[in-house]
Amino acid sequence: MSTIWNRLLVNTSCINKSWRLQTEPDRELFLAVTNKVANTIFSVEIGQILLDGNIVKVLVFDPESEIITQWLPN
């Protein structure tokens, strides 16, 4: 994955987490991504760091069936 995508993902995740903590601390914010995106981003090191550090929480879905297939981190 390119460095620019890594930076974009990290920056977006940090901004979202900061905004959530300031505006609605009782709510959890999840990033919704397709199976394909999750398999691409969260299978590489930067994706694992985001999940392991609880920087981003992810809802993975199948776009064709519109069914949630996974919640990350587990």
Stockholm file with secondary structure:
# STOCKHOLM 1.0

chainA/1-74         MSTIWNRLLVNTSCINKSWRLQTEPDRELFLAVTNKVANTIFSVEIGQILLDGNIVKVLVFDPESEIITQWLPN
#=GR chainA/1-74 SS CCHHHHHHHHHHHHHHHHHHHHHCTTSCCEEEEEHHHHHHHTTSHHHHHHHHTTSCEEEEEETTTTEEEEEECC
#=GC SS_cons        CCHHHHHHHHHHHHHHHHHHHHHCTTSCCEEEEEHHHHHHHTTSHHHHHHHHTTSCEEEEEETTTTEEEEEECC
//
